[in-house]
Structures are given as structure tokens and as C-alpha cells.
Amino acid sequence: RDLHSFPTRRSSDLAQNVNPASVSRLHDQGTKDGAGKVGGSASQQVSKRLQSELMSLMMSQDKGISAFPDGDNLLTWIGTVEGPQDSVYEGLKYKLRFEFPAGYPYQSPTVRFVTPCFHPNVDSHGNICLDILKEKWSALYEVRTILLSIQSLLGEPNNASPLNGMAAELWGNQAAYKKYLLEKYEQESKNV
């Protein structure tokens, strides 16, 4: 066969491990919606990845974690994490909000607690200090691994880099910590 009889392919068809935002810029230059967001292949790749992650999460047998798109918006999810067994958080349930950037999975999602969470690595606005959501992010991570990491963090905080100094100090006295935690949870979770 001569070279002209082979089907032509775009480089994005061959490279599966390419940042969809940069592929989109190469193939869809100038194609932006009214909000200035890049359209085309990047959003399709992100949507495909998130749909796959949703199916994987729904099929998993992991206890105490779940997440689903918030309505029709596939780039915003609501997740839940139950406190791990044998921890001061056992029996407590927290709601989280995931916001996925156009560059996902090459850029980490923004994840925040919606339910107020008294914890050494969570601030009063629900921001989470977790390395895999920042400098240790990898495109190999997915919603399921984030939820499992947050669930683990609840029972094993990193007191070396606290966002909540009072919680970090109180952590050493588990009885006092649990008493304060349960009071705050009862008080604040009613308002959500």
C-alpha cells in the first residue's frame, strides 16, 4: 500500500496521555464560548473521563464514600464521606463539593467540605490541606481515590501542617476532641 491509502489521524488521536487543554488549544484555536472557556475536544475528554469515573465509583464496593454530578453539570459533583470506623469521626457524615477544571485530570479538582468539619487539616471555609489535591496531584488519581484519601485523613490528620490550630492542639486528647467535635457537628450540620 502506498502512504496515501492509510487513514490520516490527528496527533490527539494517537496520544492518550496529553493534557486535553493543550490539545484543545492546538485544534480549536479561537473556539471559545461567551464566557471565554475553551470548547471542543478538551471538554469532551473531561466529560468522558468523569463519566468513566462515575461508573467506576458506582461499581466500587468502597464503604462510606459516594459522589455524583450536581444536577446536569458534570464539572461539579457533590460527594459524601462517612467518618472511618474506630475514629472520633465514626458515625458522622460529611458533604463535599468537587469542581473540576477544564484541564482535569492534569489539573486537580477543587474539593471543599460543605458540611462544616472540625479537623486539623480543614479550615473554617471547608478548604482541605491534602497533598494529593495540591503539589502531589497526579492524573492517575480520580474521585474515588480523593474520597478515600479524605476519609483516611479524617482519622489520621497531618498535624505538621494544620489549617485549624485549635483542632491540631486538641487532637492529642481524643476524649476532649470527640466531645468538642460532636458538639460542633450537632450545632453546625443542622444549618447545612
N, C-alpha and C positions, 0 to 999 in steps of 0.2 A: 504494500500500500504506500502511496505517496503521502507526504506530510499534509497535504491539503484535505485528505479524506478523514483525518482524525477530528473528532469533535473538539471545538475550542472551549477552554474553560478559563474562567476568571481566577486570579490568584486567590481570592477569598473562598472559592470552591475547594481548593487544594489545601489551604492552611486552616486547620480546625482550631489551632491554638493561637489565634490572632485576636487582639483586642477589637471587639466589634465597633467601638467608637472610631478607631483609626481606619478600619475598613470602610466604614460609612463615609468618612471624610474623603477617602480616595475615590469611591464610586458615586457618591451622592453630593459632591461639592455643590454648594449653593442651594440644596434642597432642605429648606428649613420651614417649620410651621410658623404661625403667627407669634408664638411665644419664644421663637429663636432656638427651638430644640431641633437637633438633627433627626431626620426621619429615615425611612428606608430600612436597609439591611440591619443596622445596629439594633433598632427596636424590635425587629423580627427575631433576631438572635437572642436578645434578652428575654423576650416573651417565650420563646421555645425552651430556653434554659429554665425559666421559672415554672413553666408548665410541667416540665420533667421533674423538677424538684418537688412540686406539689404532689405529683403521683408517687414519687419515692417516699415522701413523708407520710402520705396516707396509707401506703402499703407497709410501712415500718411497724415493728412491734414495740417501739420505744414507749415506755410508760411515763406519763406526766408531762408530755410535750405535744403541742399541736400548733398549726398555723395555717391560715387561709387568706386568700386575697380579700381586701376590704372592698366589697361590692364588685363592680366591674373593672376596677383599676388594678391591673396585675402588678404594678410597680409599688403598691402599698399593701402590706399584709398586716393582719392582727394575729399575734401569737399568744400562746399561754404556756406558762411553766409552773409546774407544781413543785413545791419545796421537796428536796431529796429526803428519803427516809433516814431516820436516825440523826436528824439535824434539827436545829432550832426552828427551821422553816417547814418542817414536816406538817402536812395538812393545810398549808397556805397556798393560794393560787394567785399568780400574777399575770396581768395582761401586758403585752409588749407591742410596740409598733415598729414595723420594718419599712424603710423607704429605700428602694433600690435605684441607684444612679443609672444613667444610660450606658455607662461603661462596665456594668456588672457582667460577669463575675470578676473582672480585672480590677475593679474598684469595690471596696467593701460597702455594704449597705449601712445606713444609719439605723441603729437599733436603740430604742428607749423604752423604759418602763412607763406604762400608762398608769397602772396601779402604783401608788406610792410605795416605795420599797426602802425600808431602813436597812442599810447594808454598808459595810466599809468601802465598797467599790462602786457605789451608786450615789449620785448627788441628789439634791432636792428637786431637780428638774427631770429626773429619770435617766440622766446620762450614765453610761456604764464604762468603767475603766477595765477593759479586757483587751489584752494584747492582740488577739486574733481579729478584733474589729479595728485595729489601728496598724501598727508597724509590722505585725506578724501575719497580716492578711495574705491569703493565697487564693487563687482562682479555683483551687481544689475544694475549698470549703463551700458549704451550702447551708441552707436554712436549718436543716436537721442538725448539722454539727454546731451551728451557732446556738441553737436552743439547748443542746446537750451541754455545751460549754457554760452557758449561763446557769443552767440547773446545777452543774458541778460547782460553779463559783459561789452560789448561794451557801452551800455547805462548807466550802473551803476558800474563804476570801484571801486576797493578797493584801495583807496589812502593811506591806512595804510601800505600797503606793495608794493610800486611801483617798477617796473623794469625800468621804464623810469621816472626819476625825473623831467625832464622838462615838460613832459606831465602832471604829477601829480600837479605841481605848476600851470600850465596854466589852468587846469580843472576848477578852481574857476571862471574864466572869460570865460563864454561859447561863447561869440561873438568872442573873440580873439582866443580861442581854435578852433572854427569851421573854421575861416579864415585860420589859420595855417594848420589845418588838411586837408582842401580841396586843398590847395596849394601843400602839400606833396603828397597827394593821386594822384593828376593830374600828378605831376612830376615823382613819383616812380612807379605807376601802369602801365605806358607805357613801362617800362623796363622789365616787367614780361611776 
